[in-house]
Amino acid sequence: MELTDKEFDLLDELYFVQSFDYLLEELGWSDDILLQTLHSLFQKAMIKCLASPDDELFGNVDILNEGKSMLFLATKKGLMAHNAI
């Protein structure tokens, strides 16, 4: 599965659980770009969303409106896509 440059750069930061604020600071993107890229990766099943380090969110996760309070982690699928490039 193809990754955009932004998706690739974001997956680079998600080998460990990271907060929205950490990602914002590390990548230097706007809130909107970060939220949209997180949403895109979640739709492709390449990241997990978490309410806390041990509490994964399932189902209909509203990243665009609630993503700033979530934690994120690459899935095996996301890591495989990231490493394939």
C-alpha positions in Angstrom: 0.0 0.0 0.0 1.3 3.4 -1.0 2.2 5.9 1.7 2.3 9.7 1.2 5.4 11.5 2.4 3.5 12.8 5.4 2.2 9.3 6.3 5.7 7.9 6.0 7.1 10.7 8.2 4.4 10.2 10.8 4.9 6.5 11.0 8.6 7.2 11.6 7.5 8.7 15.0 5.1 5.9 16.0 7.3 3.0 16.8 6.4 3.8 20.4 3.2 5.2 21.9 3.2 9.0 21.3 0.8 11.8 22.2 -0.7 14.3 19.8 1.4 17.1 21.4 4.6 15.2 21.0 3.9 14.5 17.4 3.0 18.1 16.8 6.3 19.3 18.3 8.4 16.7 16.5 6.9 17.1 13.1 6.2 20.9 13.2 2.9 20.5 11.3 -0.4 22.3 11.8 -3.0 20.6 13.9 -5.2 20.1 10.9 -2.5 18.4 8.8 -1.5 16.1 11.7 -5.1 15.2 12.4 -5.9 14.5 8.8 -2.7 12.3 8.4 -3.5 10.4 11.6 -7.0 9.8 10.3 -5.7 8.6 6.9 -3.4 6.1 8.6 -6.1 4.9 10.9 -8.4 4.3 8.0 -5.7 2.2 6.4 -5.3 0.2 9.7 -1.7 1.4 10.0 -2.0 3.0 13.4 -3.8 2.3 16.7 -5.5 5.0 18.7 -5.4 4.8 22.5 -7.1 6.6 25.4 -4.2 5.7 27.6 -1.0 3.6 27.1 -3.0 0.4 27.9 -6.4 1.3 26.6 -6.8 0.9 22.8 -9.9 2.5 21.2 -11.9 0.4 18.8 -14.7 1.0 16.4 -15.7 4.4 15.1 -12.8 6.6 16.4 -13.3 10.3 15.7 -9.7 11.4 15.3 -10.5 14.7 13.5 -12.5 15.9 16.5 -11.0 14.0 19.5 -7.4 13.2 18.3 -5.7 15.9 20.4 -6.5 13.9 23.5 -5.4 10.5 22.1 -2.2 8.5 22.0 -1.0 6.8 18.8 1.1 3.7 17.9 1.9 2.1 14.5 0.4 -1.3 13.9 2.3 -4.2 12.5 0.7 -3.4 9.1 1.9 0.2 9.4 5.5 -0.8 10.4 5.7 -3.3 7.5 4.5 -0.6 5.0 7.0 1.9 6.5 9.9 -0.5 6.3 9.1 -1.6 2.7 10.1 1.8 1.3 
